Amino acid sequence: MGVGLPDSPRLNREGPEPNIGIVHLGPGAFFRAFNAVYTDEAMQLEGGDWGIAAVSLRSPAARTQLEPQGGVFTSVTLAPEGLQPCVIGSIARTLVAPEDPGEVIATMADPKVKIVSLTITEKGYCTLPSSGALDLGHSDIAHDLLHPEQPRSAIGFIVSALDARRKSGCAGFTVLSCDNLPSNGSLARAIVLEFARQRDGALADWIESAVSFPATMVDRITPATTQDNIETLAEIAGYHDPACVFHEGFRQWVIEDDFADGRPAWESAGAQFVTSVEAHEMMKLRCLNGTHSTLAYLGYLAGYGTIADTVANPDFAALCEMLWREEITPTLEQPDGEDLPAYCASLLERYRNPSIQHMTWQIAMDGSQKLPQRLLGTIADNLKIGRDPKGLILAVAGWMRYVGGQDESGQPIDVRDPLAAALHKASDNAQTNAAKVAALLEFDNVFSGTLTENARFRTLVTQAYVDLVEMGAKAAVKEMTTA
């Protein structure tokens, strides 16, 4: 079947669009496979005006895909028994922020909007990864402080919209972070307030009293949609949908129930509302995201294209089990309603699902932003009590080898990272393996002083890097799991 799929009609909405109650920043695949699905199900079950205005902060791709079909798209579950498509209608409007920033601000400032949610990835928060503080030197933040009517960053849009609401006498909204960051609600609150203080102290005070920032934990493996996926859906469903998303059946959304002005009945769709999400989010960040990143870097270096391919090697599966048992779960509190060993066992089964073609290269993106939350905090907690987390340190060495830009066969790696050029230069300019590690440890926006000043950490990560260079990833993982 050709790329244009001329014989398949375009998917289109049947019936009216829902009234908008949510603005979402970052309408990528995960949002469509997760937030939009929960919201669609909640409206079907309990009603309410919770349609979503989906705002892209950069690319017009989401609008190009969604607008011609009235905002509807297909959510496809990759189930063991086959594909399970479902048309989702919660997106009522799509906007591209750079084309008309004022329209985005006006949409967010509309008093009918109760929630502004985010899936903008770690780098979208414009923070210093090692500390989580707002990076006032970030080009987008500096621009937005000077040009509040034409913001570029999510933070700039949120604060400008809240300023408009304050001036019009409107209530605040809830800022709902749905990114894989520790204490994502507290982080969003801190950087919004800091940005607002840079503009106007009175505005910051109003936001502090009028806006809520609940933390969340989100979980659903969502590979990048391919042209083959789009064509497969056309074959089984009989329509063309370039906005479709493919994802695993499992999903989990844990949310602190602290909303400024109402919310959808997401619990009717299976969301868990709790007083504190901290233990759940740490479980997910360290158990799932930590091992995902480990498999991404070491698996890519070993020549594996997907997570399923990687854990099909029993040594890599054993590495995950060792990490969970010896290095990760000992650093965690038991979340309410969870069984940590059972949770980890279920993760390995999810990783092994051959229907989930989750690319190691995709997960490896933006590692400089992800390492502190996914790996480095766990390493620091282990070292603090005198335990050598050699498996997690091997993962960090894998990242260091990866950002050097050349794989084990000498082929170039397409490294996608905000610091890619600087990381590659630092590695390339160093003459020895030990010097390469030392140069990368100098990136204090990735590595905290707690780690770089720890002689044991420096020794272990240097040895792990040397092992990867001399033995290769497969042999290094095998040695780690059979030692």
C-alpha positions, 0 to 999 in steps of 0.5 A: 500500500502506498504512503498516500493510502489513496483508497482509504478515507480520512478518519473524521469526527462524527458529532460536535466537538466537546467544549474546552475545559483543558489546555494541554501543552505538548500534544505528542504521542504520549499525550494522545495515548494517555491524557486524551484517552483518560479524558475521553473515557471520563467524559463518556462515563461522567460527562462534563466540559473537558474538551482539550485545546492541544497546543504545540510549542514548536512543530505544526505536526500535531495540527497537520495530523489532527485538524483535517479529521476534526481532532479525532484520532485512533488509540491502538492497544498492542494486545497479545491477541492483536491490535485493538483500535479505539477512536478518541474524541477529547481533542477539540482544537489544535494550536501552534504557539509560534504562529500566534502566541496571543491566541494561545494566551487568550485560550488559556486565559479563558475562564472556562479553562480549568486545567493546563496540563503538560507533557513537554519532556524534561527539557521543556521545563528549562531547568538546570538538571543537576539542581532543578532550579529555573535556568534564567540563562536559558534562551527561551526564558530570557526571551520570555521575560523580555517579551511576555506577550510573545512567549516561547516556553511553556512556563512563559505561556503559563505565567502570561495566561495567569497574568491575564486572568488576574488582571481580568478578575478571573480564577486561577487554573490548575497546572498539571505536570504529566512528565517523568520528573520527581515531584513534578508538581512541586517542580512546576510550582517552583519554576512558575513562581520564580519566573513570575517573581522575575516579572512581578512580585504581586503576580507571583503572590497571586499565583501562589494563592490562586493556582494549584500544582498537583503532582502526578505519576504517569505510566504507559509505554508508547513507541513512536508511530511509524508509517507501517503502523499507519498503513496497518491501521488503514488495513484493519480499520478501513480509514487513514489516520496519520495521528494514530498512536500505538501503545501497550495495554497497561496504563497507570495514572496516580494524581494528587487530588488538589485542583484549583477549580474542578477536574474531570472524573478521571477516576471513572477511567481508572486514575488513582487519586491520592494525598501524596504521589511521591512514593509512586512516582519514585517507584516508577522513575527508578524502577521503570525509567531507570532500567529503561535508560539502562537498556537504552544505552547499553542495548543500543551499544550492543546492537539492539534496536528495541527494548524487547530485543534487548531483554531477549538476551538473558544477560540484559534481563538478568541485569534488570532483575539485579538492578531492581533487587540490589540497587533500586528497590532498597532505596524506595519506600513501599507505595500504598497498594503496591508490591515492589517485587511484583511491580518489577516482575510485571515491568520485565513482562512489559519489556518482553512484549514483542508487539511494543517496538520501543526503540532504544534510540528513542529512549536514549534521547535527551539523556543529559536531562534524564540521568539525574532523575532516573539514575544519578539520584539512585546511585547517590543514595546507594553510595551514601550507605556504602553500597557500590551500585555497579549496575547503575554505574555501568548504565552511566558509563553506557551513556558516556560512551553513547554521547561520544557519538560512535558505536562499537563498530565505529559507526556514527550515532545520531545523538539527540540531546540539548548538550549533544555538541558540547558532550561530543566535543568534550569526549572527542578532545580527551585522549584517554578513556579516563580523560573522557570520563573526567571531561564528561563529569565536568558537566555540572548541569548533569552531575551534582557535586555530591557525585563528582566529589565522590572518589569511589564513584569516579573510580567505578564509572571510569572502570565501567567505561574502560570495560565497555570500550575494551569488552563491548556492552554485551560482554560487560553486561554478562560479566556484571550479571555472572560475577 
